[in-house]
């Protein structure tokens, strides 16, 4: 199956790339950090300036604005107070305050504060003038009041005389009556004039002043015409008084000027208050400007910092976005594909690795490693398949060989027996056989026995070869079942009894311990080991006793086969358990070379070691051998109580 | 009259078994039949209804296990007993054979006297 490949082009090193990217990012972040730090430093400086200078100045300006408002209050006091001392004191205080404020204000405010101070002085002058007018008016009105008093005295006297004349004369004359009426009317006119004079003390409008002036002038003309039309005593005095009443026009003028002054004073005070308010607003505004200037600088610098930070983060974001795309394309996607391929390989799914191209050397190396692993696994699978096929072939071969070897052997052994049977029948019924034929018949039977024995030996050899082949390939089947060890030994003795019958000079004794456990193992394989050892013992013992023992000791089940046969040379004791190795033939003790393949002990060793035991030989050349092996009880799972069978 | 069917692809084995069992032919009039592969054996089993079958395992056309299973499943052959002939190296075959319905097994190379003893026992002859 064709394997996947990745195009081979020049690759970037991820390690170098990571160094470069780290350096670039470090420089970029360092630069942005320095820039933002400088912004923050200037922000701190501006904040310090605001805290140490701008805000105190703003507060100072605010204080000036509050104090400037006092000038308005002073102006109101000056405008409304009747007490000249109060007005003077207030004026001085206003002037002092204005001077103080001017010294702390900027040039523009200094000019305005100067103008306010000047307005306040003008206000003071106007108020003073107004007071002068009022004083003068009061004085004049006093004079006028005196005139009225004088006129009233004169007229009262004249009225009294006229009244006396009229009362004294029952029939007063016309001139007296006219005189009396004229004087009475004059008194009435003066009384009205006097009464209206009080009106001048009030705050009159221009229209009211004109009305009063007209009224006064009208009354004065009437009084003048009365005086001129009547001949009355004191006419000249009254005339003189009447002429003095022209002072009233001056009073009206004064009244008008006072009224005008009052308006101007009010206007001036209002103007001063307006100026003060505006100035105060301007000062407050100036304070706000000062305060806000710092805040504006901070805000501007903060905006710059924010813009710088946003720009930097924007650039960083673009960089990381590009890096993310590159990371995904060059690293994540290939690694994910490699991971999926590895998962498929671990699950042994026959899906070819689907890898993603990358320009990075290290990731490409991972891809190459995955491909190499996939190819190696494929080769391993192929090798496995070949091994499985070979093992199967070996099993089939073993089975086939087993079958093919045993089948002709079956024929050989079977027909030998049938031939022997037929010959026995044949020669038994033929009573005419002479001695020579009898001898020949015996020889034929003996030869058949040899053929039978040899075919049996061939069968055993085939069994051994097949057993060792199975053990080597791990295909030996083990039928572990609860096994009574004493039974196995007894059966073994029966199985080999034929050999002992053929060699009566060798005897077999058993020594089996009581209370041997029932264990889980393959009884046939145990018997095979014991038969091999006993067969060897018979082969190598010309005459004597062979002792088969079995006992339990220190958690192990021991078996031993002891003979007093030919023994084994020391150099052979190391090799007799190897395949196809036999002890060297000792012609002093044995006439015939013992027959065997050299596999029996190797098979015994494999069976014993399968159960975790060990086998060894203790021997002296010429003095016999003891083959000893044990099987750990723990390995064969003692499952029942001991059997309690007899020892032999 | 009882019948014994011998199914084995080896001619010599068939001859060996025939000669081994010919005493039964003479003494008890047992009929001996042979087949030379599994399919032939199955067909003869169906047609002849033997009382006892000696059956090899490794054969062409149809192996012994399949023949054994078919005999065990065939209602007309419920009384037929099957004896498997196994090579010693095929221990697992013994188990498989018994599970397939075989009555007994003997391993090659076998003793003809053992074959005769089994036949006498299964056919209940003296």
Interface residues (C-beta under 8 A of the other chain):
Chain A: X398 X399 X400 X402 X403 X406 X407 X408 X409 X410 X411 X412 X413 X414 X415 X417 X418 X455 X459 X463 X466 X470 X477 X479
Chain B: X10 X12 X13 X16 X19 X20 X58 X87 X88 X89 X90 X91 X92 X108 X109 X110 X111 X112 X113
